[in-house]
Amino acid sequence: MNLSPSARILIADDEPLYLRTTGELLRKAGYTCVCVSDAGAALQALHEAPFDLILSDLNMPGNLKLELLHEGRGNWPQIPMIVITGVPSVPSAIESVRLGIADYLLKPVKFEDLLGSVRRALAQSSTTSHAAAAVPDGQRPLSETYPEIIGRCPQMVELLDIVDRVAAVDTNILITGESGTGKEVIARAIHRHSPRRENRFQVIDCTAIPESLFESALFGHVKGSFTGAVRDQVGLLSQCDHGTAFFDELGELPSTSQAKLLRAIQEQTFTPVGQSTPIQVDTRFICATNRNLEMEVAAGRFRRDLFYRLGVIHIELPPLRDRGDDVLLLAERFLPQLKPANSTVSRFSDSVLQCFQQYDWPGNIRELRNAIERATALARTDCVEIGDLPEALRQAASGGTRKSADASSVSALKNASRDEAIDSAEHAYLASLLEKHVGNISQAAQQAGLSRQGMHKLLKKHGIAAADYRR
Ligand SMILES: Nc1ncnc2c1ncn2[C@@H]1O[C@H](COP(=O)(O)OP(=O)(O)OP(=O)(O)O)[C@@H](O)[C@H]1O
Protein backbone atom coordinates (compact mmCIF):
# COMPACT_ATOMS: atom_id res chain seq x y z
CA MET A 1 0.00 0.00 0.00
CA ASN A 2 1.26 3.37 -0.98
CA LEU A 3 0.93 5.51 2.15
CA SER A 4 2.43 8.64 0.69
CA PRO A 5 0.01 11.46 -0.12
CA SER A 6 0.36 10.45 -3.77
CA ALA A 7 -1.50 7.17 -3.11
CA ARG A 8 -3.78 6.24 -6.04
CA ILE A 9 -7.47 6.27 -5.24
CA LEU A 10 -10.23 4.89 -7.47
CA ILE A 11 -13.57 6.65 -6.91
CA ALA A 12 -16.71 5.01 -8.29
CA ASP A 13 -20.00 6.95 -8.02
CA ASP A 14 -22.81 7.81 -10.43
CA GLU A 15 -23.56 11.27 -8.97
CA PRO A 16 -21.52 13.57 -11.25
CA LEU A 17 -21.30 16.49 -8.79
CA TYR A 18 -20.27 14.27 -5.88
CA LEU A 19 -17.74 12.45 -8.08
CA ARG A 20 -16.14 15.66 -9.33
CA THR A 21 -15.93 17.46 -5.98
CA THR A 22 -14.63 14.42 -4.08
CA GLY A 23 -11.99 13.86 -6.75
CA GLU A 24 -10.94 17.52 -6.65
CA LEU A 25 -10.76 17.69 -2.86
CA LEU A 26 -8.74 14.49 -2.58
CA ARG A 27 -6.40 15.69 -5.31
CA LYS A 28 -5.90 18.91 -3.34
CA ALA A 29 -5.03 16.72 -0.35
CA GLY A 30 -2.24 15.25 -2.49
CA TYR A 31 -3.79 12.00 -3.73
CA THR A 32 -3.98 10.80 -7.31
CA CYS A 33 -7.62 10.07 -8.18
CA VAL A 34 -9.28 8.19 -11.01
CA CYS A 35 -13.05 8.85 -11.16
CA VAL A 36 -15.54 6.48 -12.81
CA SER A 37 -19.34 6.44 -12.80
CA ASP A 38 -20.25 2.74 -12.78
CA ALA A 39 -19.07 -0.61 -11.46
CA GLY A 40 -18.00 -1.96 -14.88
CA ALA A 41 -15.67 1.01 -15.49
CA ALA A 42 -14.27 0.61 -11.96
CA LEU A 43 -13.45 -3.06 -12.52
CA GLN A 44 -11.83 -2.23 -15.84
CA ALA A 45 -9.71 0.48 -14.19
CA LEU A 46 -8.63 -2.04 -11.54
CA HIS A 47 -7.52 -4.47 -14.26
CA GLU A 48 -5.55 -1.75 -16.03
CA ALA A 49 -3.61 -0.01 -13.26
CA PRO A 50 -2.62 -0.47 -9.60
CA PHE A 51 -4.61 1.35 -6.89
CA ASP A 52 -4.08 1.87 -3.19
CA LEU A 53 -7.69 2.50 -2.18
CA ILE A 54 -11.21 2.19 -3.62
CA LEU A 55 -14.05 4.56 -2.66
CA SER A 56 -17.25 2.92 -3.84
CA ASP A 57 -20.87 3.96 -4.02
CA LEU A 58 -23.34 1.07 -3.76
CA ASN A 59 -26.30 2.25 -5.90
CA MET A 60 -24.77 2.81 -9.31
CA PRO A 61 -25.10 1.19 -12.74
CA GLY A 62 -23.65 -2.31 -12.97
CA ASN A 63 -23.69 -2.76 -9.22
CA LEU A 64 -27.13 -4.22 -8.61
CA LYS A 65 -25.64 -7.29 -6.95
CA LEU A 66 -22.78 -5.32 -5.37
CA GLU A 67 -20.45 -6.52 -8.14
CA LEU A 68 -17.70 -4.00 -7.39
CA LEU A 69 -17.73 -4.96 -3.72
CA HIS A 70 -17.59 -8.71 -4.43
CA GLU A 71 -15.12 -8.67 -7.32
CA GLY A 72 -13.03 -5.89 -5.85
CA ARG A 73 -12.57 -7.68 -2.53
CA GLY A 74 -12.22 -11.08 -4.24
CA ASN A 75 -9.64 -10.13 -6.88
CA TRP A 76 -7.78 -7.32 -5.13
CA PRO A 77 -8.03 -8.11 -1.39
CA GLN A 78 -4.89 -6.03 -0.73
CA ILE A 79 -6.67 -2.83 -1.84
CA PRO A 80 -8.78 -1.44 1.03
CA MET A 81 -12.28 -0.29 0.13
CA ILE A 82 -14.47 2.40 1.68
CA VAL A 83 -18.18 2.13 0.89
CA ILE A 84 -20.09 5.43 0.69
CA THR A 85 -23.81 5.24 0.19
CA GLY A 86 -26.78 7.59 0.17
CA VAL A 87 -29.19 4.65 0.57
CA PRO A 88 -28.00 2.60 3.50
CA SER A 89 -29.48 -0.85 3.95
CA VAL A 90 -28.81 -3.43 6.59
CA PRO A 91 -28.09 -6.28 4.12
CA SER A 92 -25.58 -4.18 2.14
CA ALA A 93 -23.90 -3.03 5.35
CA ILE A 94 -23.64 -6.61 6.60
CA GLU A 95 -22.29 -7.81 3.25
CA SER A 96 -19.75 -4.96 3.19
CA VAL A 97 -18.49 -5.78 6.66
CA ARG A 98 -18.39 -9.50 5.84
CA LEU A 99 -16.17 -8.74 2.85
CA GLY A 100 -13.77 -6.78 5.02
CA ILE A 101 -14.25 -3.19 3.91
CA ALA A 102 -12.26 -0.49 5.68
CA ASP A 103 -15.20 1.85 6.41
CA TYR A 104 -18.92 2.38 5.66
CA LEU A 105 -19.95 6.03 5.35
CA LEU A 106 -23.34 7.63 4.81
CA LYS A 107 -23.91 10.52 2.41
CA PRO A 108 -23.71 13.41 2.83
CA VAL A 109 -20.16 12.91 4.17
CA LYS A 110 -18.21 15.84 5.62
CA PHE A 111 -14.93 16.10 3.74
CA GLU A 112 -12.85 16.00 6.98
CA ASP A 113 -14.59 12.72 7.87
CA LEU A 114 -13.92 11.29 4.44
CA LEU A 115 -10.27 12.40 4.56
CA GLY A 116 -9.86 10.89 8.04
CA SER A 117 -11.34 7.63 6.81
CA VAL A 118 -9.08 7.62 3.72
CA ARG A 119 -5.98 8.22 5.84
CA ARG A 120 -6.92 5.53 8.32
CA ALA A 121 -7.63 2.99 5.59
CA LEU A 122 -4.28 3.70 3.92
CA ALA A 123 -2.39 3.60 7.22
CA GLN A 124 -4.04 0.43 8.49
CA SER A 125 -3.65 -1.55 5.33
CA SER A 126 -1.06 -4.15 6.12
CA THR A 127 0.36 -4.78 2.68
CA THR A 128 2.24 -2.43 0.44
CA SER A 129 2.33 -2.42 -3.29
CA HIS A 130 5.93 -1.16 -3.03
CA ALA A 131 6.87 -3.89 -0.60
CA ALA A 132 5.05 -6.46 -2.67
CA ALA A 133 6.92 -5.27 -5.74
CA ALA A 134 10.21 -5.70 -3.92
CA VAL A 135 9.39 -9.26 -2.86
CA PRO A 136 10.39 -12.07 -5.15
CA ASP A 137 7.65 -14.67 -5.63
CA GLY A 138 7.40 -17.27 -2.91
CA GLN A 139 9.31 -15.23 -0.31
CA ARG A 140 8.01 -13.50 2.79
CA PRO A 141 7.59 -9.73 2.42
CA LEU A 142 10.46 -7.89 4.12
CA SER A 143 7.97 -6.08 6.36
CA GLU A 144 7.22 -9.51 7.90
CA THR A 145 10.88 -10.48 8.16
CA TYR A 146 11.60 -7.19 10.00
CA PRO A 147 8.39 -6.53 11.97
CA GLU A 148 10.19 -4.20 14.37
CA ILE A 149 10.92 -1.76 11.53
CA ILE A 150 7.65 -0.05 10.71
CA GLY A 151 7.58 1.82 7.43
CA ARG A 152 5.90 1.61 4.05
CA CYS A 153 7.12 4.73 2.27
CA PRO A 154 9.33 4.06 -0.76
CA GLN A 155 12.52 5.13 1.08
CA MET A 156 11.86 2.69 3.92
CA VAL A 157 10.98 -0.15 1.56
CA GLU A 158 14.26 0.43 -0.29
CA LEU A 159 16.11 0.67 3.01
CA LEU A 160 14.69 -2.66 4.22
CA ASP A 161 15.90 -4.23 1.02
CA ILE A 162 19.42 -2.91 1.70
CA VAL A 163 19.29 -4.05 5.34
CA ASP A 164 18.29 -7.51 4.20
CA ARG A 165 21.14 -7.71 1.72
CA VAL A 166 23.89 -6.42 4.00
CA ALA A 167 22.85 -8.44 7.06
CA ALA A 168 24.45 -11.59 5.74
CA VAL A 169 27.60 -9.89 4.39
CA ASP A 170 30.26 -9.27 7.02
CA THR A 171 31.13 -5.67 6.13
CA ASN A 172 31.31 -2.70 8.47
CA ILE A 173 28.34 -0.37 8.23
CA LEU A 174 27.80 3.32 8.83
CA ILE A 175 24.25 4.42 9.66
CA THR A 176 23.45 8.12 9.59
CA GLY A 177 20.28 10.08 10.21
CA GLU A 178 18.80 12.61 12.61
CA SER A 179 18.36 11.70 16.25
CA GLY A 180 15.43 9.33 16.82
CA THR A 181 15.17 8.09 13.21
CA GLY A 182 15.86 4.48 14.21
CA LYS A 183 19.61 3.98 13.68
CA GLU A 184 19.87 1.57 16.61
CA VAL A 185 16.73 -0.28 15.50
CA ILE A 186 18.35 -0.84 12.09
CA ALA A 187 21.68 -1.90 13.61
CA ARG A 188 19.94 -4.46 15.85
CA ALA A 189 17.93 -5.78 12.89
CA ILE A 190 21.12 -6.27 10.87
CA HIS A 191 22.72 -8.16 13.76
CA ARG A 192 19.61 -10.30 14.32
CA HIS A 193 19.65 -11.40 10.67
CA SER A 194 23.40 -11.93 10.43
CA PRO A 195 25.37 -15.14 11.03
CA ARG A 196 26.53 -13.46 14.27
CA ARG A 197 23.02 -13.44 15.76
CA GLU A 198 23.83 -16.05 18.45
CA ASN A 199 26.54 -13.79 19.84
CA ARG A 200 26.42 -10.45 21.52
CA PHE A 201 25.20 -7.10 20.16
CA GLN A 202 27.24 -4.62 22.22
CA VAL A 203 26.11 -1.00 22.32
CA ILE A 204 29.00 1.41 22.89
CA ASP A 205 27.78 4.97 23.41
CA CYS A 206 30.71 7.17 22.41
CA THR A 207 29.35 10.10 24.45
CA ALA A 208 29.20 8.02 27.64
CA ILE A 209 32.90 7.08 27.78
CA PRO A 210 35.27 9.84 28.94
CA GLU A 211 38.21 10.27 26.55
CA SER A 212 40.73 9.23 29.23
CA LEU A 213 38.91 5.91 29.80
CA PHE A 214 38.17 5.06 26.16
CA GLU A 215 41.06 2.64 25.76
CA SER A 216 40.44 0.77 28.99
CA ALA A 217 36.66 0.60 28.43
CA LEU A 218 37.08 -0.71 24.90
CA PHE A 219 40.12 -2.95 25.25
CA GLY A 220 40.04 -3.75 29.00
CA HIS A 221 42.77 -3.33 31.58
CA VAL A 222 44.71 -5.29 34.16
CA LYS A 223 44.57 -4.59 37.86
CA GLY A 224 46.91 -1.79 38.95
CA SER A 225 47.59 -0.51 35.44
CA PHE A 226 46.35 2.97 36.47
CA THR A 227 44.89 4.64 39.55
CA GLY A 228 41.42 3.23 40.03
CA ALA A 229 42.10 -0.04 38.19
CA VAL A 230 41.36 -2.12 41.28
CA ARG A 231 40.67 -5.34 39.38
CA ASP A 232 41.15 -6.83 35.93
CA GLN A 233 38.44 -5.71 33.50
CA VAL A 234 37.46 -7.31 30.23
CA GLY A 235 36.97 -4.69 27.50
CA LEU A 236 33.74 -4.14 25.59
CA LEU A 237 35.26 -5.46 22.34
CA SER A 238 36.22 -8.79 23.93
CA GLN A 239 32.68 -9.07 25.25
CA CYS A 240 31.28 -9.05 21.73
CA ASP A 241 33.82 -11.38 20.13
CA HIS A 242 32.04 -13.12 17.18
CA GLY A 243 29.23 -10.61 17.65
CA THR A 244 28.53 -7.01 16.64
CA ALA A 245 29.90 -3.82 18.20
CA PHE A 246 27.50 -0.90 17.72
CA PHE A 247 29.22 2.47 18.18
CA ASP A 248 26.48 5.01 18.79
CA GLU A 249 27.12 8.78 18.42
CA LEU A 250 30.38 8.04 16.60
CA GLY A 251 30.65 11.65 15.42
CA GLU A 252 31.29 12.75 19.01
CA LEU A 253 34.43 10.62 19.38
CA PRO A 254 37.53 12.76 20.13
CA SER A 255 40.38 12.42 17.62
CA THR A 256 42.71 10.42 19.93
CA SER A 257 39.94 7.86 20.43
CA GLN A 258 39.23 7.83 16.67
CA ALA A 259 42.83 6.75 16.07
CA LYS A 260 42.55 3.91 18.61
CA LEU A 261 39.28 2.72 17.15
CA LEU A 262 40.69 2.77 13.61
CA ARG A 263 43.57 0.53 14.66
CA ALA A 264 41.22 -1.94 16.37
CA ILE A 265 38.97 -2.08 13.29
CA GLN A 266 41.82 -2.50 10.84
CA GLU A 267 43.69 -5.12 12.76
CA GLN A 268 40.89 -6.72 14.81
CA THR A 269 43.59 -6.78 17.44
CA PHE A 270 44.22 -4.66 20.51
CA THR A 271 46.20 -4.69 23.71
CA PRO A 272 44.42 -4.20 27.05
CA VAL A 273 45.85 -1.38 29.18
CA GLY A 274 48.75 -2.67 31.29
CA GLN A 275 49.11 -5.91 29.29
CA SER A 276 51.78 -6.73 26.74
CA THR A 277 50.13 -9.48 24.72
CA PRO A 278 47.60 -8.37 22.14
CA ILE A 279 44.15 -9.94 21.91
CA GLN A 280 42.59 -10.98 18.61
CA VAL A 281 38.84 -10.56 18.17
CA ASP A 282 36.36 -11.20 15.39
CA THR A 283 33.86 -8.37 15.53
CA ARG A 284 31.60 -6.65 13.06
CA PHE A 285 31.48 -2.87 13.49
CA ILE A 286 28.29 -0.92 12.94
CA CYS A 287 28.56 2.78 13.69
CA ALA A 288 25.90 5.45 13.88
CA THR A 289 25.88 9.21 14.03
CA ASN A 290 23.50 12.10 13.51
CA ARG A 291 26.34 14.24 12.20
CA ASN A 292 27.17 14.65 8.54
CA LEU A 293 30.50 12.81 8.64
CA GLU A 294 31.56 13.98 5.20
CA MET A 295 31.31 17.55 6.46
CA GLU A 296 33.10 16.59 9.67
CA VAL A 297 35.91 15.09 7.58
CA ALA A 298 36.09 18.23 5.43
CA ALA A 299 36.25 20.37 8.57
CA GLY A 300 39.09 18.22 9.92
CA ARG A 301 37.08 16.99 12.91
CA PHE A 302 36.78 13.38 11.80
CA ARG A 303 39.50 11.12 10.42
CA ARG A 304 39.13 10.49 6.71
CA ASP A 305 40.66 6.99 6.96
CA LEU A 306 38.19 5.98 9.70
CA PHE A 307 35.30 7.37 7.66
CA TYR A 308 36.30 5.30 4.61
CA ARG A 309 37.00 2.22 6.68
CA LEU A 310 33.54 2.35 8.26
CA GLY A 311 31.50 3.64 5.41
CA VAL A 312 31.90 0.64 3.08
CA ILE A 313 28.14 0.40 3.35
CA HIS A 314 26.43 3.66 4.24
CA ILE A 315 22.76 3.60 5.24
CA GLU A 316 21.06 6.99 5.48
CA LEU A 317 17.78 7.11 7.40
CA PRO A 318 15.25 9.72 6.26
CA PRO A 319 13.71 12.01 8.89
CA LEU A 320 10.13 11.17 9.88
CA ARG A 321 8.80 14.34 8.21
CA ASP A 322 9.97 12.95 4.83
CA ARG A 323 8.30 9.55 5.24
CA GLY A 324 4.80 10.54 4.04
CA ASP A 325 1.98 8.73 5.78
CA ASP A 326 4.38 6.43 7.69
CA VAL A 327 3.77 8.75 10.62
CA LEU A 328 0.14 7.56 10.70
CA LEU A 329 1.14 3.93 10.38
CA LEU A 330 3.64 4.28 13.23
CA ALA A 331 1.06 6.12 15.36
CA GLU A 332 -1.56 3.40 14.83
CA ARG A 333 0.95 0.69 15.78
CA PHE A 334 2.29 2.57 18.82
CA LEU A 335 -1.11 3.36 20.31
CA PRO A 336 -1.96 -0.16 21.59
CA GLN A 337 1.68 -0.77 22.60
CA LEU A 338 2.12 2.43 24.59
CA LYS A 339 -1.27 3.11 26.18
CA PRO A 340 -1.52 2.46 29.93
CA ALA A 341 -2.56 -1.11 30.81
CA ASN A 342 -6.12 -0.28 31.94
CA SER A 343 -6.81 2.40 29.32
CA THR A 344 -9.72 2.12 26.86
CA VAL A 345 -8.18 4.58 24.41
CA SER A 346 -8.26 3.09 20.93
CA ARG A 347 -8.04 5.83 18.29
CA PHE A 348 -6.89 9.30 17.33
CA SER A 349 -9.24 12.10 16.32
CA ASP A 350 -8.95 13.24 12.71
CA SER A 351 -7.43 16.55 13.80
CA VAL A 352 -4.73 14.66 15.73
CA LEU A 353 -3.91 12.59 12.65
CA GLN A 354 -3.77 15.77 10.59
CA CYS A 355 -1.49 17.38 13.18
CA PHE A 356 0.80 14.32 13.09
CA GLN A 357 1.12 14.79 9.34
CA GLN A 358 1.79 18.52 9.48
CA TYR A 359 4.23 18.63 12.38
CA ASP A 360 7.93 18.55 11.49
CA TRP A 361 9.01 16.02 14.20
CA PRO A 362 12.51 17.30 15.03
CA GLY A 363 12.89 14.39 17.48
CA ASN A 364 11.58 11.95 14.84
CA ILE A 365 10.15 8.57 15.89
CA ARG A 366 11.34 8.90 19.48
CA GLU A 367 9.34 12.14 19.77
CA LEU A 368 6.29 10.46 18.21
CA ARG A 369 6.49 7.60 20.72
CA ASN A 370 6.80 10.02 23.63
CA ALA A 371 3.89 12.10 22.35
CA ILE A 372 1.67 9.02 22.04
CA GLU A 373 2.66 7.63 25.42
CA ARG A 374 1.79 10.93 27.05
CA ALA A 375 -1.41 11.48 25.06
CA THR A 376 -2.80 8.01 25.77
CA ALA A 377 -2.17 8.55 29.49
CA LEU A 378 -4.02 11.90 29.40
CA ALA A 379 -6.92 10.96 27.09
CA ARG A 380 -10.30 11.22 28.84
CA THR A 381 -12.27 9.14 26.31
CA ASP A 382 -11.44 6.32 23.91
CA CYS A 383 -10.14 8.95 21.47
CA VAL A 384 -6.90 10.96 21.66
CA GLU A 385 -7.72 14.66 21.08
CA ILE A 386 -5.49 17.65 20.27
CA GLY A 387 -5.62 18.77 23.91
CA ASP A 388 -3.88 15.53 24.96
CA LEU A 389 -0.81 16.26 22.83
CA PRO A 390 2.38 17.96 24.04
CA GLU A 391 2.65 21.75 23.77
CA ALA A 392 4.84 21.77 20.65
CA LEU A 393 2.31 19.70 18.68
CA ARG A 394 -0.62 21.75 19.92
CA GLN A 395 1.19 24.88 18.78
CA ALA A 396 1.70 23.31 15.36
CA ALA A 397 -1.97 22.29 15.21
CA SER A 398 -3.09 25.84 15.94
CA GLY A 399 -0.92 27.17 13.14
CA GLY A 400 2.09 28.20 15.25
CA THR A 401 5.52 26.95 14.33
CA ARG A 402 7.85 25.07 16.63
CA LYS A 403 9.95 28.20 16.87
CA SER A 404 7.08 30.10 18.48
CA ALA A 405 6.92 27.39 21.14
CA ASP A 406 10.67 27.74 21.61
CA ALA A 407 10.29 31.44 22.16
CA SER A 408 8.40 30.51 25.32
CA SER A 409 6.72 33.86 25.50
CA VAL A 410 4.21 34.10 28.31
CA SER A 411 1.32 34.20 25.88
CA ALA A 412 2.53 31.11 24.04
CA LEU A 413 2.55 29.23 27.32
CA LYS A 414 -0.66 30.44 28.84
CA ASN A 415 -2.43 27.12 28.34
CA ALA A 416 0.56 24.99 29.27
CA SER A 417 1.00 23.00 32.46
CA ARG A 418 3.96 23.82 34.73
CA ASP A 419 5.91 20.82 33.44
CA GLU A 420 5.27 21.84 29.85
CA ALA A 421 6.31 25.44 30.54
CA ILE A 422 9.58 24.24 32.12
CA ASP A 423 10.12 21.82 29.27
CA SER A 424 9.49 24.53 26.71
CA ALA A 425 11.85 26.96 28.45
CA GLU A 426 14.57 24.29 28.62
CA HIS A 427 14.13 23.60 24.91
CA ALA A 428 14.47 27.29 24.09
CA TYR A 429 17.51 27.60 26.38
CA LEU A 430 19.30 24.67 24.72
CA ALA A 431 18.49 26.01 21.26
CA SER A 432 19.85 29.45 22.14
CA LEU A 433 23.01 27.94 23.66
CA LEU A 434 23.69 25.97 20.49
CA GLU A 435 22.94 29.03 18.41
CA LYS A 436 25.49 31.02 20.39
CA HIS A 437 28.16 28.30 20.28
CA VAL A 438 27.45 27.36 16.64
CA GLY A 439 26.56 23.77 17.54
CA ASN A 440 29.69 23.17 19.65
CA ILE A 441 28.45 20.79 22.34
CA SER A 442 31.50 21.10 24.62
CA GLN A 443 31.21 24.89 24.80
CA ALA A 444 27.43 24.79 25.26
CA ALA A 445 27.84 22.19 28.03
CA GLN A 446 30.49 24.29 29.72
CA GLN A 447 28.29 27.39 29.77
CA ALA A 448 25.34 25.39 31.13
CA GLY A 449 27.52 23.78 33.81
CA LEU A 450 26.88 20.31 32.40
CA SER A 451 29.12 17.45 31.33
CA ARG A 452 29.21 16.67 27.60
CA GLN A 453 27.29 13.49 28.32
CA GLY A 454 24.69 15.43 30.32
CA MET A 455 24.30 17.88 27.45
CA HIS A 456 23.92 15.03 24.95
CA LYS A 457 21.19 13.45 27.05
CA LEU A 458 19.27 16.72 27.26
CA LEU A 459 19.58 17.38 23.53
CA LYS A 460 18.37 13.86 22.82
CA LYS A 461 15.40 14.32 25.15
CA HIS A 462 14.39 17.49 23.31
CA GLY A 463 15.07 16.11 19.86
CA ILE A 464 17.61 18.85 19.12
CA ALA A 465 20.43 18.11 16.67
CA ALA A 466 23.55 20.16 17.37
CA ALA A 467 24.53 19.70 13.70
CA ASP A 468 21.58 21.93 12.69
CA TYR A 469 23.34 24.85 14.39
CA ARG A 470 26.76 24.40 12.74
CA ARG A 471 27.53 26.83 9.96
N1 LIG B 1 11.03 2.22 11.77
C1 LIG B 1 10.70 2.13 13.08
N2 LIG B 1 9.66 1.36 13.46
C2 LIG B 1 9.30 1.29 14.76
N3 LIG B 1 9.92 1.93 15.77
C3 LIG B 1 10.97 2.69 15.45
C4 LIG B 1 11.42 2.82 14.11
N4 LIG B 1 12.49 3.62 14.09
C5 LIG B 1 12.69 4.02 15.36
N5 LIG B 1 11.79 3.45 16.19
C6 LIG B 1 11.69 3.67 17.64
O1 LIG B 1 12.03 5.04 17.87
C7 LIG B 1 12.88 5.16 19.01
C8 LIG B 1 14.22 5.78 18.61
O2 LIG B 1 14.93 4.84 17.79
P1 LIG B 1 16.52 4.68 17.86
O3 LIG B 1 16.99 4.74 19.28
O4 LIG B 1 16.88 3.49 17.07
O5 LIG B 1 16.92 6.03 17.12
P2 LIG B 1 18.40 6.59 16.84
O6 LIG B 1 18.38 7.15 15.47
O7 LIG B 1 19.41 5.53 17.17
O8 LIG B 1 18.46 7.76 17.91
P3 LIG B 1 19.78 8.54 18.47
O9 LIG B 1 20.50 9.15 17.30
O10 LIG B 1 19.18 9.62 19.33
O11 LIG B 1 20.58 7.54 19.23
C9 LIG B 1 13.00 3.78 19.61
O12 LIG B 1 12.01 3.64 20.62
C10 LIG B 1 12.71 2.86 18.44
O13 LIG B 1 12.18 1.64 18.87
PDBQT file of the ligand as one rigid body, heavy atoms in Angstrom, charges set to zero:
ROOT
HETATM    1  N1  LIG A 501      11.027   2.219  11.773  1.00  0.00    +0.000 N 
HETATM    2  C1  LIG A 501      10.703   2.127  13.077  1.00  0.00    +0.000 A 
HETATM    3  N2  LIG A 501       9.661   1.364  13.465  1.00  0.00    +0.000 NA
HETATM    4  C2  LIG A 501       9.304   1.290  14.762  1.00  0.00    +0.000 A 
HETATM    5  N3  LIG A 501       9.922   1.926  15.765  1.00  0.00    +0.000 NA
HETATM    6  C3  LIG A 501      10.970   2.694  15.454  1.00  0.00    +0.000 A 
HETATM    7  C4  LIG A 501      11.423   2.818  14.109  1.00  0.00    +0.000 A 
HETATM    8  N4  LIG A 501      12.490   3.624  14.086  1.00  0.00    +0.000 NA
HETATM    9  C5  LIG A 501      12.693   4.018  15.361  1.00  0.00    +0.000 A 
HETATM   10  N5  LIG A 501      11.788   3.449  16.188  1.00  0.00    +0.000 N 
HETATM   11  C6  LIG A 501      11.688   3.672  17.643  1.00  0.00    +0.000 C 
HETATM   12  O1  LIG A 501      12.035   5.039  17.871  1.00  0.00    +0.000 OA
HETATM   13  C7  LIG A 501      12.880   5.161  19.014  1.00  0.00    +0.000 C 
HETATM   14  C8  LIG A 501      14.216   5.783  18.613  1.00  0.00    +0.000 C 
HETATM   15  O2  LIG A 501      14.927   4.840  17.790  1.00  0.00    +0.000 OA
HETATM   16  P1  LIG A 501      16.519   4.684  17.863  1.00  0.00    +0.000 P 
HETATM   17  O3  LIG A 501      16.991   4.742  19.280  1.00  0.00    +0.000 OA
HETATM   18  O4  LIG A 501      16.877   3.490  17.068  1.00  0.00    +0.000 OA
HETATM   19  O5  LIG A 501      16.923   6.029  17.118  1.00  0.00    +0.000 OA
HETATM   20  P2  LIG A 501      18.395   6.594  16.842  1.00  0.00    +0.000 P 
HETATM   21  O6  LIG A 501      18.383   7.151  15.470  1.00  0.00    +0.000 OA
HETATM   22  O7  LIG A 501      19.408   5.528  17.167  1.00  0.00    +0.000 OA
HETATM   23  O8  LIG A 501      18.462   7.760  17.911  1.00  0.00    +0.000 OA
HETATM   24  P3  LIG A 501      19.777   8.545  18.470  1.00  0.00    +0.000 P 
HETATM   25  O9  LIG A 501      20.502   9.147  17.303  1.00  0.00    +0.000 OA
HETATM   26  O10 LIG A 501      19.181   9.624  19.329  1.00  0.00    +0.000 OA
HETATM   27  O11 LIG A 501      20.579   7.541  19.231  1.00  0.00    +0.000 OA
HETATM   28  C9  LIG A 501      12.996   3.776  19.614  1.00  0.00    +0.000 C 
HETATM   29  O12 LIG A 501      12.012   3.637  20.617  1.00  0.00    +0.000 OA
HETATM   30  C10 LIG A 501      12.709   2.862  18.441  1.00  0.00    +0.000 C 
HETATM   31  O13 LIG A 501      12.177   1.636  18.875  1.00  0.00    +0.000 OA
ENDROOT
TORSDOF 0
